Amino acid sequence: MRHQQPALDVQQFLDNRPFSAYQWLVFALCFCVVLLDGFDTASIGYIAPLLMAEWGQSKAQLAPVLSAALVGLIFGSMVAGPLADRFGRRRPLVGAVFLFGIASLFAAKADSLTQLTIFRFITGIGLGAAMPNAITLMSEYCPGARRATLTNGMFCGFPLGAALGGFLAAWMMPHWGWRSVLLVGGVAPVLLGVVLLLSLPESVRFMVARAWPGARIRAVLSRIGPIGNSQDFRLAETCLTDRKLNALNVMFSRRYAFGTAMLWITYFMGLVIFYALVNWMPVLFRETGLSSRDATMVAALFPLGGVGAVALGWLMDRYNADRMVAIGFALSSVAIFTIGQAGGELSALVIIVMIAGTLMSTSQASLPSLAAQYYPTAARASGVAWMLAAGRIGAIAGAFLVGQLVVLKLDFSMILAVLAIPGLLAATALFAKQRFVARTG
């Protein structure tokens, strides 16, 4: 009688092999998704001045267009996570890429603010659905010891895409107008969607969790490395992965609910800071006596530090991930407070804003990876997606917060002191999550 080979643990299989060319393909495809996500998210801000001039609109009249994608992002994230945990990561991700690409093409043809607002809202739905699924799919192809480093590295595509959008817009708009930027933001995702259809695999962890046919799992794993004669596959997870399990029930179960709340608070607070500073820094710096050019230049330094997420990911893989990101937020809070003490000293502001931006952007960019580590396969996409949705509400709050502080006539240093508080709250939430997880196992 032939001895039956024990079931192959998929995560152990990924952990025990070098990162293969096939896994690098998944990385590259997800990186491109996030890159175009960043490009399309930021594009409306770059075209806004020309749009206002061509259509004769004021800033107030343009507000619905500027915020439409942000509202769509919230909706898209909340819907896409549960869909991905039920039907797989690949199909919602590919569909989301096509959606925001096609919507951007229609937006490029819009001839009224109403039409543009509608198409930007639909674009936002696609953008909101794409991001969490790219993060989840990437994390589920990573070896455990390098998961944060690789996932954070993939997420760096977002700030790079946003920066690329600025450079392209500055070059294209004088030649072809603002519509050309939206056309690029539509054509590129549609082409990428075709590539994804042909090349992107389903998450192998999802296939095992949902008991897909062994032949399909073997076909993917064999692209990563030799798997011998294994016919059965398993996941060594303490959380049940029954195919009928509701992802939201897992997220809000006794074991995960506290951590879910702490992740939401952290991401919310991080985006309060980020959007408050990105939107208001040039105005606040002008009030300290800096010229318009210098104020804009210094403010532009703040969001560039997100590429440092790879370094924090390396630390997260080697030490306690919650503590590493919490320390990052705590140091961000100190740096933001210090900006307020620098006044109008240009050289000091350049250094402090670069430090604060690196700490803040790196900590914020590491949260999706942290969430992907926290949740089991049955709820991972929903956990990441709903955290991102909660954070988008913080983005809206951050944009209004500074406006209210200005109305209260707080000076530059006091406003920055207030904006340092959410960083401390974010750090506290992550330390609390870490202690809860350590206590409950």
Buried (B, 14 or more C-beta within 10 A) or exposed (E): EEEEEEBBBBBBBBBEBEBBEBBEBBBBBBBBBBBBBBBBBBBBBBBBEBBBEEBEBEEEEBEBBBBBBBBBBBBBBBBBBBBBBBBBBBBBBBBBBBBBBBBBBBBBEBEEBEBBBBBBBBBBBBBBBBBBBBBBBBBBBBBEEBBBBBBBBBBBBBBBBBBBBBEBBEEBBEEEBBBBBBBBBBBBBBBBBEBBEEEBBBBBBBBBBBEBEBEEBBEBBEBBBEBEEBBEBBBEBEBEBEEEBBBBEBBBEEBBEBBBBBBBBBBBBBBBBBBBBBBBBBEBBBEBEBEEEBBBBBBBBBBBBBBBBBBBBBBBBEEBBBBBBBBBBBBBBBBBBBBBEBEBBBEBBBEBBBBBBBBBBBBBBBBBBBBBBBBBBBBBBBBBBBBBBBBBBBBBBBBEBBEEBBEEEBEBBEBBBBBBBBBBBBBBBBBBBBEBBEEEE
